[in-house]
Amino acid sequence: MKKLTIICIDDQREVLSAIASDLNVFEPYCLIEECESADEAMELMEELDAEGKAIALLISDHIMPGKNGVEFLTEINQEHRFRHIKKILLTGLATHQDTIRAINNAGIDHYLEKPYKAQELQQAVKELVTQYILRTGLNYEEYPGLMDQDTLLKEMRNKIQ
């Protein structure tokens, strides 16, 4: 089984630690990485890509110094090597325009407002990582505790049609 990587990006150390703690349930199948800026996350992604490691999901805060979450996720969305990576934007301060820009330009897959509920984040992660596994051709049977059954069923039905 190939361990998948989930990268969490937030400039506030306490929030970053809380997100990583909420994702501990996925550690048998995923490596949870923490980055305090978009630049640090990009550097890590380049390193992981060079090593041939699978990056399944980015969870990014929106408001950060330097490059904000929407700008970072837009950049990732335009990079062919990272086209399969799923993206969650996590914020408490986004405007309506920011949200539209995130959907249209950054190709986010899920949007969560702070404060979020751990169960809500975990469910979004399960659904998106299930989609990632299926769409990249990984053997889903190797990730039994990670797969979201409803998403798996929906994806399989879509393949049949």
Secondary structure, DSSP 8 states (H G I E B T S, - for coil): ---EEEEEE-S-HHHHHHHHHHTGGGTTTEEEEEESSHHHHHHHHHHHHHTT-EEEEEEEES--SSS-HHHHHHHHHT-GGGTT-EEEEEESS--HHHHHHHHHTT--SEEEESS--HHHHHHHHHHHHHHHHHHTT--GGG-TTT--HHHHHHHHHHHH-
